[in-house]
Amino acid sequence: TALALLFSPAIMAHGPTPQKIVETVEIAAPLDRVWALAGDFGTVAQWNSALKSSESSNGNQRGARRTLVFANGETLHEDLDAYDAAKHEYQYRMSEPNVKAIPASSYSVIFRMTPTEKGAQVEWKSRAYRGDTSNEPPETLSDEAVSAALQKFFSTGLSELKTKLEAKP
């Protein structure tokens, strides 16, 4: 009986665990030039085609809210928690889930740049929880789904940022 209880589905099921998503790219352009394009919290749609539009209330001030409109028409809101232009870094989090935009119940993000010999490294890092926090989420709201969605969103943006900044004038 003890073994049956130990291996029962109810005992083996578990709630959500944080998913860590990290994407980086090195861009052959001066750090200040990269920051000038990507350092504004509200303008991510200028360099990430996964979005139709993005805008921020209160600019880059702590507490600013960013509204993202995805290519599929879904809207997501994010709040700016910290902004440090001298360190080329900002931190934000999802304020209201919309699993049709990103299949997450919550996430927090650090977006930072560091100088390299060739220019700048840009890192987009998130800690996210799946869209359905029950023990048996549907595949579309699973750990894998949120990881894949954020990885695709981050890598698309970073690839397009690199292309835009390294393009010949």
DSSP file with accessible surface (Angstrom, degrees, kcal/mol):
  #  RESIDUE AA STRUCTURE BP1 BP2  ACC     N-H-->O    O-->H-N    N-H-->O    O-->H-N    TCO  KAPPA ALPHA  PHI   PSI    X-CA   Y-CA   Z-CA
    1    1 A T     >        0   0  149      0, 0.0     4,-2.1     0, 0.0     5,-0.2   0.000 360.0 360.0 360.0 -41.6    0.0    0.0    0.0
    2    2 A A  H  >  +     0   0   79      1,-0.2     4,-2.4     2,-0.2     5,-0.1   0.904 360.0  49.0 -61.6 -41.7    2.8    2.4    0.8
    3    3 A L  H  > S+     0   0  122      2,-0.2     4,-1.9     1,-0.2    -1,-0.2   0.902 108.4  53.6 -65.1 -39.2    4.4    1.8   -2.6
    4    4 A A  H  4 S+     0   0   72      1,-0.2     4,-0.2     2,-0.2    -2,-0.2   0.917 112.0  45.0 -62.1 -41.6    1.1    2.4   -4.3
    5    5 A L  H >< S+     0   0  109     -4,-2.1     3,-1.1     1,-0.2     6,-0.2   0.906 109.3  56.2 -68.1 -40.8    0.7    5.7   -2.6
    6    6 A L  H 3< S+     0   0  100     -4,-2.4    -2,-0.2     1,-0.2    -1,-0.2   0.881 116.3  35.2 -60.3 -37.9    4.3    6.7   -3.2
    7    7 A F  T 3< S+     0   0  134     -4,-1.9    -1,-0.2    -5,-0.1    -2,-0.2   0.253  87.2 126.3-104.5  15.3    4.0    6.3   -7.0
    8    8 A S  S X> S-     0   0   29     -3,-1.1     4,-2.2    -4,-0.2     3,-0.5  -0.384  70.7-117.3 -71.2 150.4    0.4    7.5   -7.4
    9    9 A P  H 3> S+     0   0  100      0, 0.0     4,-1.9     0, 0.0    -1,-0.1   0.867 113.7  57.5 -57.3 -34.9   -0.2   10.2  -10.0
   10   10 A A  H 34 S+     0   0   82      1,-0.2    -5,-0.1     2,-0.2    -3,-0.0   0.898 110.1  43.2 -65.0 -37.5   -1.4   12.6   -7.2
   11   11 A I  H <4 S+     0   0  104     -3,-0.5    -1,-0.2    -6,-0.2    -4,-0.1   0.883 116.6  46.9 -74.2 -38.0    1.8   12.3   -5.3
   12   12 A M  H  < S+     0   0  119     -4,-2.2    -2,-0.2     2,-0.0    -1,-0.2   0.723  92.2  95.6 -79.5 -20.1    4.0   12.5   -8.5
   13   13 A A     <  -     0   0   30     -4,-1.9     2,-0.3    -5,-0.2   123,-0.1  -0.379  56.7-173.2 -68.3 150.3    2.1   15.5   -9.9
   14   14 A H        -     0   0  105    121,-0.4     3,-0.1   120,-0.1    -2,-0.0  -0.978  21.6-113.4-144.3 156.8    3.7   18.9   -9.1
   15   15 A G        -     0   0   28     -2,-0.3   119,-0.1     1,-0.2   120,-0.1  -0.021  59.5 -53.9 -76.3-171.9    2.8   22.5   -9.6
   16   16 A P        -     0   0   41      0, 0.0    -1,-0.2     0, 0.0   117,-0.1  -0.303  47.3-156.9 -68.4 147.7    4.6   24.9  -11.8
   17   17 A T        -     0   0   63     -3,-0.1   113,-0.3   111,-0.1     2,-0.1  -0.927  33.5 -94.0-118.7 148.6    8.4   25.4  -11.6
   18   18 A P        -     0   0   50      0, 0.0     2,-0.5     0, 0.0   111,-0.2  -0.396  35.9-145.3 -64.9 137.0   10.1   28.6  -12.8
   19   19 A Q  E     -A  128   0A  38    109,-3.3   109,-2.6    -2,-0.1     2,-0.6  -0.884   6.5-147.1-102.2 132.7   11.4   28.4  -16.3
   20   20 A K  E     -A  127   0A 159     -2,-0.5     2,-0.5   107,-0.2   107,-0.2  -0.898  16.3-176.8-104.2 122.9   14.6   30.2  -17.1
   21   21 A I  E     +A  126   0A   8    105,-2.5   105,-3.0    -2,-0.6     2,-0.4  -0.982   4.5 174.7-120.8 124.8   14.9   31.6  -20.6
   22   22 A V  E     +A  125   0A  56     -2,-0.5     2,-0.4   103,-0.2   103,-0.2  -0.991   4.3 174.2-135.1 126.3   18.1   33.3  -21.7
   23   23 A E  E     +A  124   0A  48    101,-2.3   101,-2.9    -2,-0.4     2,-0.3  -0.995   7.5 179.1-127.8 138.0   19.0   34.6  -25.2
   24   24 A T  E     -A  123   0A  71     -2,-0.4     2,-0.3    99,-0.2    99,-0.2  -0.950   7.7-176.9-135.4 157.2   22.1   36.6  -26.1
   25   25 A V  E     -A  122   0A  23     97,-1.9    97,-3.0    -2,-0.3     2,-0.5  -0.985  20.8-136.6-149.0 145.5   23.6   38.1  -29.2
   26   26 A E  E     -A  121   0A  71     -2,-0.3     2,-0.5    95,-0.2    95,-0.2  -0.918  22.1-160.7-102.5 131.9   26.8   40.0  -29.9
   27   27 A I  E     -A  120   0A   0     93,-3.5    93,-2.4    -2,-0.5     2,-2.1  -0.954  19.3-136.9-118.0 128.5   26.4   43.0  -32.1
   28   28 A A  S    S+     0   0   57     -2,-0.5    91,-0.2    91,-0.2    93,-0.0  -0.519  74.8  92.3 -83.0  71.4   29.2   44.6  -34.0
   29   29 A A  S    S-     0   0    5     -2,-2.1    -2,-0.2    91,-0.1     5,-0.1  -0.966  88.3 -80.6-156.6 151.5   28.2   48.2  -33.1
   30   30 A P    >>  -     0   0   82      0, 0.0     4,-2.1     0, 0.0     3,-0.7  -0.266  39.4-121.6 -58.8 142.2   29.2   50.5  -30.3
   31   31 A L  H 3> S+     0   0   26     88,-0.4     4,-3.0     1,-0.3     5,-0.2   0.885 111.9  54.3 -51.9 -44.3   27.4   49.9  -27.1
   32   32 A D  H 3> S+     0   0  116      1,-0.2     4,-2.0     2,-0.2    -1,-0.3   0.862 107.8  50.3 -63.7 -33.0   25.9   53.4  -27.0
   33   33 A R  H <> S+     0   0  119     -3,-0.7     4,-1.2     2,-0.2    -1,-0.2   0.904 111.7  47.5 -70.2 -40.1   24.5   53.0  -30.5
   34   34 A V  H  X S+     0   0    0     -4,-2.1     4,-2.9     1,-0.2     3,-0.5   0.940 113.3  48.5 -64.8 -45.3   22.8   49.7  -29.5
   35   35 A W  H  X S+     0   0   31     -4,-3.0     4,-2.7     1,-0.2    -2,-0.2   0.884 104.0  60.9 -63.6 -36.9   21.5   51.3  -26.3
   36   36 A A  H  < S+     0   0   81     -4,-2.0    -1,-0.2    -5,-0.2    -2,-0.2   0.861 115.5  33.4 -59.7 -34.4   20.1   54.2  -28.3
   37   37 A L  H  < S+     0   0   32     -4,-1.2     3,-0.3    -3,-0.5    -2,-0.2   0.909 133.3  25.1 -86.7 -45.8   17.9   51.9  -30.3
   38   38 A A  H  < S+     0   0    0     -4,-2.9    -3,-0.2     1,-0.2    -2,-0.2   0.516 101.1  81.4-102.9  -3.6   17.0   49.2  -27.7
   39   39 A G     <  +     0   0    2     -4,-2.7     2,-0.7    -5,-0.3    -1,-0.2   0.524  68.0  94.1 -83.3  -4.2   17.4   51.0  -24.4
   40   40 A D    >   -     0   0   59     -3,-0.3     3,-1.5    -5,-0.2     4,-0.1  -0.795  68.4-148.2 -91.5 118.4   14.0   52.6  -24.5
   41   41 A F  G >  S+     0   0    0     -2,-0.7     3,-0.5     1,-0.3    -1,-0.1   0.829  93.1  48.3 -54.3 -34.7   11.4   50.5  -22.7
   42   42 A G  G 3  S+     0   0    5      1,-0.2     3,-0.3    14,-0.1    -1,-0.3   0.551  99.5  64.5 -89.4  -5.1    8.5   51.5  -24.9
   43   43 A T  G X   +     0   0   26     -3,-1.5     3,-2.2     1,-0.2     4,-0.3   0.167  54.4 119.7-111.2  23.2   10.0   51.0  -28.4
   44   44 A V  G X>  +     0   0    0     -3,-0.5     3,-1.7     1,-0.3     4,-0.7   0.816  69.5  67.0 -59.1 -28.2   10.7   47.3  -28.6
   45   45 A A  G 34 S+     0   0   26     -3,-0.3    -1,-0.3     1,-0.3     3,-0.2   0.736  86.3  71.1 -66.9 -18.0    8.3   47.0  -31.6
   46   46 A Q  G <4 S+     0   0  113     -3,-2.2    -1,-0.3     1,-0.2    -2,-0.2   0.718 116.1  20.7 -69.2 -18.6   10.9   49.1  -33.6
   47   47 A W  T <4 S+     0   0    4     -3,-1.7     2,-0.4    -4,-0.3   114,-0.2   0.263 114.4  69.9-136.0  14.0   13.2   46.1  -33.7
   48   48 A N    ><  -     0   0    1     -4,-0.7     3,-1.8    -3,-0.2    -1,-0.2  -0.892  55.2-165.8-135.8 106.0   11.0   43.1  -33.0
   49   49 A S  T 3  S+     0   0   75     -2,-0.4    -1,-0.1     1,-0.3    -4,-0.1   0.537  79.6  82.4 -72.6  -3.1    8.7   42.0  -35.7
   50   50 A A  T 3  S+     0   0   27    103,-0.2    21,-2.4    20,-0.1     2,-0.4   0.670  90.7  67.0 -69.0 -11.9    6.7   39.7  -33.4
   51   51 A L  E <   -B   70   0A  10     -3,-1.8    19,-0.3    19,-0.3     3,-0.1  -0.877  61.6-162.7-113.9 142.1    5.0   43.0  -32.4
   52   52 A K  E    S-     0   0A 138     17,-3.1     2,-0.3    -2,-0.4    18,-0.2   0.822  81.9 -14.7 -80.0 -39.3    2.7   45.3  -34.3
   53   53 A S  E     -B   69   0A  51     16,-1.6    16,-2.7     2,-0.0    -1,-0.3  -0.989  54.5-167.3-158.9 162.5    3.3   48.1  -31.8
   54   54 A S  E     +B   68   0A  21     -2,-0.3     2,-0.3    14,-0.2    14,-0.2  -0.971  12.3 169.1-152.5 144.3    4.6   49.0  -28.4
   55   55 A E  E     -B   67   0A 135     12,-1.5    12,-2.8    -2,-0.3     2,-0.4  -0.984  17.6-145.1-154.1 156.7    4.3   52.1  -26.3
   56   56 A S  E >   -B   66   0A  32     -2,-0.3     3,-0.6    10,-0.2     2,-0.4  -0.982   8.8-141.4-128.6 136.1    5.1   53.1  -22.7
   57   57 A S  E 3  S+B   65   0A  63      8,-2.7     8,-0.6    -2,-0.4     4,-0.1  -0.744  94.2  16.1 -86.0 140.8    3.4   55.4  -20.3
   58   58 A N  T >  S-     0   0  119     -2,-0.4     3,-2.3     6,-0.2    -1,-0.2   0.738 102.3-122.2  68.0  23.6    5.9   57.4  -18.2
   59   59 A G  T <  S-     0   0   35     -3,-0.6    -2,-0.1     1,-0.3    -4,-0.0  -0.155  76.7 -17.6  54.5-121.2    8.8   56.6  -20.6
   60   60 A N  T 3  S+     0   0   39    -19,-0.1     2,-0.3    -4,-0.1    -1,-0.3   0.033  99.8 126.7-109.2  23.6   11.7   54.9  -18.8
   61   61 A Q  S X  S-     0   0  136     -3,-2.3     3,-2.4     1,-0.1    19,-0.2  -0.601  74.1 -93.4 -82.3 142.7   10.6   55.8  -15.2
   62   62 A R  T 3  S+     0   0  195      1,-0.3    19,-0.2    -2,-0.3    -1,-0.1  -0.271 116.6  30.7 -50.9 134.1   10.2   53.1  -12.6
   63   63 A G  T 3  S+     0   0   49     17,-3.3    -1,-0.3     1,-0.3    18,-0.1   0.345  84.6 145.7  93.5  -6.7    6.5   52.1  -12.6
   64   64 A A    <   -     0   0    0     -3,-2.4    16,-2.9    -6,-0.2     2,-0.5  -0.311  42.1-137.9 -61.0 147.3    6.0   52.8  -16.3
   65   65 A R  E     -BC  57  79A  80     -8,-0.6    -8,-2.7    14,-0.2     2,-0.4  -0.940  12.2-157.3-112.1 131.9    3.6   50.5  -18.1
   66   66 A R  E     -BC  56  78A   0     12,-3.6    12,-2.5    -2,-0.5     2,-0.5  -0.906   2.1-155.2-108.4 135.8    4.3   49.1  -21.6
   67   67 A T  E     -BC  55  77A  35    -12,-2.8   -12,-1.5    -2,-0.4     2,-0.4  -0.953  10.1-166.4-111.1 122.4    1.6   47.9  -23.9
   68   68 A L  E     -BC  54  76A   0      8,-3.1     8,-2.3    -2,-0.5     2,-0.6  -0.917   7.4-162.5-107.8 133.2    2.6   45.4  -26.5
   69   69 A V  E     -BC  53  75A  33    -16,-2.7   -17,-3.1    -2,-0.4   -16,-1.6  -0.974  19.5-146.7-114.3 116.1    0.4   44.5  -29.4
   70   70 A F  E >   -B   51   0A  14      4,-3.1     3,-2.5    -2,-0.6   -19,-0.3  -0.308  27.6-103.2 -79.4 165.0    1.5   41.2  -31.0
   71   71 A A  T 3  S+     0   0   61    -21,-2.4   -20,-0.1     1,-0.3    -1,-0.1   0.809 123.0  57.8 -57.9 -28.8    1.3   40.2  -34.6
   72   72 A N  T 3  S-     0   0  101    -22,-0.3    -1,-0.3     2,-0.1     3,-0.1   0.399 121.7-107.7 -83.9   4.5   -1.7   38.1  -33.8
   73   73 A G  S <  S+     0   0   35     -3,-2.5    -2,-0.1     1,-0.3     2,-0.1   0.309  75.1 135.9  90.2  -8.7   -3.5   41.2  -32.4
   74   74 A E        -     0   0   57     26,-0.2    -4,-3.1    -5,-0.1     2,-0.4  -0.446  44.4-140.8 -75.4 148.2   -3.3   40.1  -28.7
   75   75 A T  E     -C   69   0A  54     -6,-0.2     2,-0.3    -2,-0.1    -6,-0.2  -0.865  17.0-175.5-113.4 143.5   -2.2   42.7  -26.2
   76   76 A L  E     -C   68   0A   1     -8,-2.3    -8,-3.1    -2,-0.4     2,-0.4  -0.995  12.6-147.1-137.5 142.6    0.1   42.3  -23.2
   77   77 A H  E     -CD  67  96A  47     19,-0.7    18,-2.5    -2,-0.3    19,-1.0  -0.917  15.2-176.8-113.4 137.3    1.0   44.8  -20.4
   78   78 A E  E     -CD  66  94A   1    -12,-2.5   -12,-3.6    -2,-0.4     2,-0.4  -0.971  15.1-142.0-132.1 147.4    4.3   45.0  -18.7
   79   79 A D  E     -CD  65  93A  20     14,-2.8    14,-2.0    -2,-0.3     2,-0.5  -0.919  16.7-127.8-113.8 135.5    5.6   47.1  -15.8
   80   80 A L  E     + D   0  92A   1    -16,-2.9   -17,-3.3    -2,-0.4    12,-0.3  -0.675  27.1 175.2 -82.1 121.2    9.1   48.6  -15.5
   81   81 A D  E     +     0   0A  37     10,-2.6     2,-0.3    -2,-0.5    11,-0.2   0.761  66.1   5.4 -96.9 -32.4   10.6   47.8  -12.2
   82   82 A A  E     - D   0  91A  36      9,-1.8     9,-2.7   -21,-0.1     2,-0.4  -0.986  55.8-173.3-154.2 144.9   14.1   49.2  -12.6
   83   83 A Y  E     + D   0  90A  65     -2,-0.3     2,-0.4     7,-0.2     7,-0.2  -0.969   6.1 173.4-144.1 123.7   16.0   51.3  -15.3
   84   84 A D  E  >> - D   0  89A  61      5,-3.1     5,-2.0    -2,-0.4     4,-0.5  -0.840   7.5-179.3-135.2  96.0   19.7   52.1  -15.2
   85   85 A A  T >45S+     0   0   47     -2,-0.4     3,-0.7     1,-0.2    -1,-0.1   0.856  85.0  58.0 -64.4 -34.4   21.0   53.8  -18.3
   86   86 A A  T 345S+     0   0   87      1,-0.3    -1,-0.2     2,-0.1    -2,-0.0   0.873 113.8  38.3 -65.1 -34.6   24.5   53.9  -16.9
   87   87 A K  T 345S-     0   0  139     -3,-0.3    26,-0.4     2,-0.2    -1,-0.3   0.426 108.9-126.3 -92.0  -2.1   24.5   50.1  -16.6
   88   88 A H  T <<5 +     0   0   29     -3,-0.7    25,-2.2    -4,-0.5     2,-0.3   0.943  69.5 118.1  55.1  54.9   22.6   49.7  -19.9
   89   89 A E  E   < +DE  84 112A  35     -5,-2.0    -5,-3.1    23,-0.2     2,-0.3  -0.999  38.8 178.5-151.7 143.1   20.0   47.6  -18.1
   90   90 A Y  E     -DE  83 111A   1     21,-2.4    21,-2.9    -2,-0.3     2,-0.4  -0.983  12.6-151.8-143.1 157.2   16.3   47.5  -17.3
   91   91 A Q  E     +DE  82 110A  71     -9,-2.7   -10,-2.6    -2,-0.3    -9,-1.8  -0.984  21.5 160.7-127.7 140.2   14.0   45.1  -15.5
   92   92 A Y  E     -DE  80 109A   2     17,-2.0    17,-3.2    -2,-0.4     2,-0.3  -0.921  18.1-152.2-149.6 171.6   10.3   44.5  -16.0
   93   93 A R  E     -DE  79 108A 103    -14,-2.0   -14,-2.8    -2,-0.3     2,-0.2  -0.979  33.1 -93.9-147.1 157.1    7.5   42.0  -15.4
   94   94 A M  E     -D   78   0A  14     13,-2.0   -16,-0.3    -2,-0.3    13,-0.2  -0.537  32.5-170.7 -67.8 133.5    4.2   41.0  -16.9
   95   95 A S  E    S+     0   0A  31    -18,-2.5   -17,-0.2     1,-0.3    -1,-0.2   0.767  72.9  19.1 -98.8 -30.2    1.5   42.9  -15.1
   96   96 A E  E    S-D   77   0A  90    -19,-1.0   -19,-0.7     2,-0.0    -1,-0.3  -0.960  83.2-125.0-141.6 120.4   -1.6   41.1  -16.5
   97   97 A P        +     0   0   81      0, 0.0     2,-0.2     0, 0.0     8,-0.1  -0.324  25.9 175.8 -66.7 146.0   -1.4   37.6  -18.1
   98   98 A N    >>  -     0   0   37      4,-0.4     4,-2.0     6,-0.3     3,-2.0  -0.748   9.8-169.1-144.7  95.8   -2.8   37.1  -21.6
   99   99 A V  T 34 S+     0   0   58      1,-0.3    32,-0.1    -2,-0.2     6,-0.1   0.638  84.7  64.6 -68.1 -11.2   -2.0   33.5  -22.5
  100  100 A K  T 34 S+     0   0  147      2,-0.1    -1,-0.3   -25,-0.1   -26,-0.2   0.704 110.7  37.9 -81.0 -19.0   -3.0   34.1  -26.2
  101  101 A A  T <4 S-     0   0   15     -3,-2.0    -2,-0.2     1,-0.4    -1,-0.1   0.890 142.9  -4.3 -89.7 -57.3   -0.1   36.6  -26.4
  102  102 A I  S  < S-     0   0    6     -4,-2.0     2,-2.9     2,-0.2    -4,-0.4  -0.984  73.5-126.6-136.8 126.1    2.5   34.6  -24.3
  103  103 A P  S    S+     0   0   18      0, 0.0    28,-1.5     0, 0.0     2,-0.3  -0.257  70.6 116.5 -75.9  61.5    1.4   31.4  -22.6
  104  104 A A  E     - F   0 130A   0     -2,-2.9    -6,-0.3    26,-0.3    27,-0.3  -0.952  57.8-155.9-128.1 146.6    2.6   32.5  -19.1
  105  105 A S  E    S-     0   0A  34     24,-2.0     2,-0.3    25,-0.5    25,-0.1   0.745  86.8 -14.9 -87.1 -27.5    0.8   33.2  -15.8
  106  106 A S  E     + F   0 129A  51     23,-1.0    23,-2.7   -10,-0.1    -1,-0.4  -0.965  63.7 175.9-165.1 157.8    3.7   35.5  -14.8
  107  107 A Y  E     - F   0 128A  11     -2,-0.3   -13,-2.0    21,-0.2     2,-0.3  -0.970  14.7-153.1-160.6 156.7    7.3   36.4  -15.8
  108  108 A S  E     -EF  93 127A  57     19,-2.1    19,-2.2    -2,-0.3     2,-0.4  -0.963  19.6-161.0-129.6 151.3   10.0   38.8  -14.9
  109  109 A V  E     -EF  92 126A   4    -17,-3.2   -17,-2.0    -2,-0.3     2,-0.4  -0.977  17.1-159.2-138.3 144.6   12.7   40.0  -17.2
  110  110 A I  E     -EF  91 125A  38     15,-2.9    15,-2.7    -2,-0.4     2,-0.5  -0.995  11.6-171.5-119.3 127.1   16.2   41.5  -17.2
  111  111 A F  E     +EF  90 124A   0    -21,-2.9   -21,-2.4    -2,-0.4     2,-0.3  -0.984  21.4 160.8-118.2 116.4   17.3   43.2  -20.4
  112  112 A R  E     -EF  89 123A  60     11,-2.5    11,-3.1    -2,-0.5     2,-0.4  -0.973  27.7-153.8-141.8 156.7   21.0   44.2  -20.3
  113  113 A M  E     - F   0 122A   3    -25,-2.2     9,-0.2   -26,-0.4    -2,-0.0  -0.973  10.1-174.9-128.7 143.4   23.9   45.2  -22.5
  114  114 A T  E     - F   0 121A  59      7,-2.2     7,-3.2    -2,-0.4     2,-0.1  -0.976  30.7-105.5-134.4 148.4   27.6   44.9  -21.9
  115  115 A P  E     - F   0 120A  97      0, 0.0     5,-0.3     0, 0.0     2,-0.3  -0.414  37.2-178.8 -71.8 148.6   30.6   46.0  -24.0
  116  116 A T        -     0   0   41      3,-2.0     3,-0.4   -89,-0.1   -85,-0.1  -0.848  44.8 -97.7-133.0 174.0   32.7   43.5  -25.9
  117  117 A E  S    S+     0   0  205     -2,-0.3    -1,-0.0     1,-0.2     3,-0.0   0.864 126.1  41.1 -61.0 -35.4   35.7   43.8  -28.2
  118  118 A K  S    S-     0   0  153    -88,-0.0    -1,-0.2   -89,-0.0     2,-0.2   0.574 131.8 -78.8 -91.0 -11.5   33.5   43.8  -31.2
  119  119 A G  S    S-     0   0   13     -3,-0.4    -3,-2.0   -91,-0.2   -88,-0.4  -0.695  82.7 -12.9 155.8 -97.2   30.8   46.0  -29.9
  120  120 A A  E     -AF  27 115A   0    -93,-2.4   -93,-3.5    -5,-0.3     2,-0.5  -0.998  39.6-144.7-146.4 144.1   28.0   44.9  -27.5
  121  121 A Q  E     -AF  26 114A  68     -7,-3.2    -7,-2.2    -2,-0.3     2,-0.5  -0.935  19.4-158.8-104.8 132.6   26.5   41.8  -26.1
  122  122 A V  E     -AF  25 113A   0    -97,-3.0   -97,-1.9    -2,-0.5     2,-0.4  -0.948   6.9-168.5-113.0 129.3   22.8   42.0  -25.5
  123  123 A E  E     -AF  24 112A  36    -11,-3.1   -11,-2.5    -2,-0.5     2,-0.5  -0.974   9.6-171.4-120.7 132.1   21.2   39.6  -23.0
  124  124 A W  E     +AF  23 111A   1   -101,-2.9  -101,-2.3    -2,-0.4     2,-0.4  -0.979  18.2 175.9-121.8 112.9   17.4   39.0  -22.6
  125  125 A K  E     +AF  22 110A  56    -15,-2.7   -15,-2.9    -2,-0.5     2,-0.3  -0.966   4.5 179.7-128.1 135.4   16.7   36.8  -19.6
  126  126 A S  E     -AF  21 109A   4   -105,-3.0  -105,-2.5    -2,-0.4     2,-0.5  -0.963  24.8-154.2-135.5 152.4   13.4   35.8  -18.0
  127  127 A R  E     +AF  20 108A 135    -19,-2.2   -19,-2.1    -2,-0.3     2,-0.3  -0.997  36.7 175.2-119.2 118.1   12.0   33.7  -15.2
  128  128 A A  E     -AF  19 107A   0   -109,-2.6  -109,-3.3    -2,-0.5     2,-0.4  -0.920  27.8-146.2-132.4 153.2    8.6   32.6  -16.2
  129  129 A Y  E     - F   0 106A  64    -23,-2.7   -24,-2.0    -2,-0.3   -23,-1.0  -0.949  37.7 -99.4-117.3 140.7    5.7   30.4  -15.0
  130  130 A R  E     - F   0 104A   8     -2,-0.4   -25,-0.5  -113,-0.3   -26,-0.3  -0.021  30.5-112.2 -56.5 159.7    3.5   28.5  -17.4
  131  131 A G  S    S+     0   0   17    -28,-1.5     2,-0.6    11,-0.3   -27,-0.2   0.782 107.6  46.4 -67.4 -30.3    0.1   29.7  -18.4
  132  132 A D        -     0   0   45      9,-1.8    -1,-0.2   -29,-0.2    -2,-0.1  -0.954  66.8-170.0-115.9 113.9   -1.8   27.0  -16.5
  133  133 A T        +     0   0   75     -2,-0.6    -1,-0.1    -4,-0.1    -2,-0.1   0.338  49.7 112.4 -89.9   9.8   -0.5   26.5  -13.0
  134  134 A S  S    S-     0   0   52   -119,-0.1  -120,-0.1     1,-0.1    -2,-0.1  -0.230  84.6-102.5 -72.6 171.4   -2.5   23.4  -12.3
  135  135 A N  S    S+     0   0   88      1,-0.3  -121,-0.4  -122,-0.1    -1,-0.1   0.769 115.9  34.1 -67.8 -26.7   -0.8   20.0  -11.9
  136  136 A E  S    S-     0   0  153   -123,-0.1    -1,-0.3     6,-0.0    -3,-0.1  -0.626  80.9-177.3-130.8  76.2   -1.7   18.8  -15.4
  137  137 A P        -     0   0   31      0, 0.0     5,-0.1     0, 0.0     6,-0.1  -0.332  34.6-100.1 -72.3 154.2   -1.7   21.8  -17.8
  138  138 A P    >   -     0   0   60      0, 0.0     3,-2.0     0, 0.0    -6,-0.2  -0.353  38.9-106.4 -65.2 156.2   -2.7   21.5  -21.4
  139  139 A E  G >  S+     0   0  172      1,-0.3     3,-1.2     2,-0.2     6,-0.3   0.843 119.0  59.4 -54.3 -36.3    0.2   21.4  -23.8
  140  140 A T  G 3  S+     0   0  104      1,-0.3    -1,-0.3     5,-0.1    -9,-0.1   0.631 113.1  37.6 -71.6 -12.6   -0.4   24.9  -25.0
  141  141 A L  G <  S+     0   0   33     -3,-2.0    -9,-1.8   -11,-0.1    -1,-0.3   0.063  95.1 118.5-124.5  25.1    0.0   26.3  -21.5
  142  142 A S  S <> S-     0   0   10     -3,-1.2     4,-2.2   -12,-0.2   -11,-0.3  -0.211  81.3 -98.0 -86.5 175.6    2.8   24.1  -20.3
  143  143 A D  H  > S+     0   0   18      1,-0.2     4,-2.3     2,-0.2     5,-0.2   0.912 126.3  50.9 -56.9 -45.0    6.4   24.8  -19.1
  144  144 A E  H  > S+     0   0  137      1,-0.2     4,-2.6     2,-0.2    -1,-0.2   0.882 107.6  53.1 -62.6 -39.5    7.6   23.9  -22.6
  145  145 A A  H  > S+     0   0   21     -6,-0.3     4,-2.4     2,-0.2    -2,-0.2   0.924 111.1  44.2 -65.1 -45.1    5.1   26.2  -24.2
  146  146 A V  H  X S+     0   0    0     -4,-2.2     4,-2.4     2,-0.2     5,-0.3   0.922 114.6  50.0 -68.0 -40.0    6.1   29.3  -22.2
  147  147 A S  H  X S+     0   0   28     -4,-2.3     4,-2.5    -5,-0.2     5,-0.2   0.938 113.3  45.8 -61.7 -46.2    9.8   28.5  -22.6
  148  148 A A  H  X S+     0   0   57     -4,-2.6     4,-2.4    -5,-0.2     5,-0.2   0.906 112.8  50.4 -64.7 -41.3    9.4   28.1  -26.4
  149  149 A A  H  X S+     0   0   27     -4,-2.4     4,-2.4    -5,-0.2    -2,-0.2   0.934 114.8  41.7 -65.3 -45.6    7.3   31.3  -26.8
  150  150 A L  H  X S+     0   0    2     -4,-2.4     4,-3.1     2,-0.2     5,-0.3   0.908 113.4  53.3 -70.2 -38.4    9.6   33.5  -24.8
  151  151 A Q  H  X S+     0   0   77     -4,-2.5     4,-2.8    -5,-0.3     5,-0.3   0.938 112.1  45.4 -60.8 -43.6   12.7   32.0  -26.5
  152  152 A K  H  X S+     0   0  144     -4,-2.4     4,-2.5    -5,-0.2     5,-0.2   0.928 114.0  48.7 -65.2 -44.3   11.2   32.7  -29.9
  153  153 A F  H  X S+     0   0   11     -4,-2.4     4,-2.0    -5,-0.2    -2,-0.2   0.945 116.2  42.7 -61.1 -47.9   10.2   36.3  -28.9
  154  154 A F  H  X S+     0   0    1     -4,-3.1     4,-2.8     2,-0.2     5,-0.2   0.937 115.6  47.3 -65.2 -48.0   13.6   37.1  -27.5
  155  155 A S  H  X S+     0   0   34     -4,-2.8     4,-2.5    -5,-0.3     5,-0.2   0.891 110.9  52.2 -67.0 -36.0   15.6   35.5  -30.3
  156  156 A T  H  X S+     0   0   35     -4,-2.5     4,-2.3    -5,-0.3     5,-0.2   0.958 113.2  44.8 -60.8 -48.7   13.5   37.1  -33.0
  157  157 A G  H  X S+     0   0    0     -4,-2.0     4,-2.5    -5,-0.2    -2,-0.2   0.926 114.6  46.9 -62.4 -46.0   14.0   40.5  -31.4
  158  158 A L  H  X S+     0   0    4     -4,-2.8     4,-2.5     2,-0.2    -1,-0.2   0.904 112.1  50.5 -66.7 -38.6   17.8   40.1  -30.9
  159  159 A S  H  X S+     0   0   68     -4,-2.5     4,-2.5    -5,-0.2    -1,-0.2   0.927 113.8  44.9 -63.5 -43.6   18.3   38.8  -34.4
  160  160 A E  H  X S+     0   0   64     -4,-2.3     4,-2.6    -5,-0.2    -2,-0.2   0.868 111.2  53.6 -70.6 -34.2   16.5   41.7  -35.9
  161  161 A L  H  X S+     0   0    0     -4,-2.5     4,-2.4    -5,-0.2     5,-0.2   0.941 110.8  47.1 -63.0 -45.5   18.3   44.2  -33.6
  162  162 A K  H  X S+     0   0   66     -4,-2.5     4,-2.2     1,-0.2    -2,-0.2   0.940 113.0  48.4 -60.9 -47.7   21.6   42.7  -34.8
  163  163 A T  H  X S+     0   0   92     -4,-2.5     4,-0.9     1,-0.2    -1,-0.2   0.927 112.9  48.2 -59.8 -45.4   20.6   42.9  -38.4
  164  164 A K  H  < S+     0   0  109     -4,-2.6     3,-0.3     1,-0.2    -1,-0.2   0.909 116.2  42.1 -63.9 -43.2   19.4   46.5  -38.1
  165  165 A L  H  < S+     0   0    9     -4,-2.4    -1,-0.2     1,-0.2    -2,-0.2   0.753 116.8  46.4 -79.9 -24.3   22.5   47.7  -36.3
  166  166 A E  H  < S+     0   0   68     -4,-2.2    -1,-0.2    -5,-0.2    -2,-0.2   0.486  84.8 117.3 -95.5  -2.5   25.0   45.9  -38.4
  167  167 A A  S  < S-     0   0   57     -4,-0.9    -3,-0.0    -3,-0.3    -4,-0.0  -0.337  74.3-109.1 -64.8 143.5   23.4   46.9  -41.8
  168  168 A K              0   0  190      1,-0.1    -1,-0.1    -2,-0.0    -2,-0.1  -0.544 360.0 360.0 -71.4 137.2   25.6   49.0  -44.0
  169  169 A P              0   0  176      0, 0.0    -1,-0.1     0, 0.0    -3,-0.0  -0.136 360.0 360.0 -67.5 360.0   24.3   52.6  -44.3
